Amino acid sequence: MVLALLTTASASAQCPPPNPNPPSVLLSELQAGQYNVGMQNVFDFGQPPLRNRWTSAGGGAAGAAAVDAYLKTKPVPVVLGPGARLHLVDNHHRTTGIYTLSVELGSQGFPNYVYYRLIADLSHLD
């Protein structure tokens, strides 16, 4: 049913222009929309662009700034659900890549958040 609502909402609305300052959300506050993610794809496709930006900038604050700038250009699509909770609907491999790298490199300042774009507000549903 949610998919049908999303399809209907998406079909009738035009895509908004890219937001130069998208909102962000901590990974711990984001609800998974897909509970199983192939970890090989996370390691092969989700992590490399993030790790490359981190290491080429030298890690630390410079690495965090490089990753942050990249994440701003790649906001993840979310749906606002009941209780005003944000639910991830795509980009699960990249988001899991961010999470795994934040666990690995978090003590060095690796980001533990994503930028997002709201594609539907279904908060009125139970």
Secondary structure as UniProt FT lines:
FT   HELIX           2..12
FT   STRAND          24..26
FT   HELIX           27..29
FT   STRAND          30..31
FT   HELIX           39..41
FT   HELIX           42..46
FT   HELIX           48..56
FT   TURN            57..58
FT   HELIX           60..72
FT   STRAND          76..81
FT   HELIX           82..84
FT   STRAND          85..88
FT   HELIX           92..105
FT   HELIX           106..108
FT   STRAND          113..121
FT   TURN            123..124
//
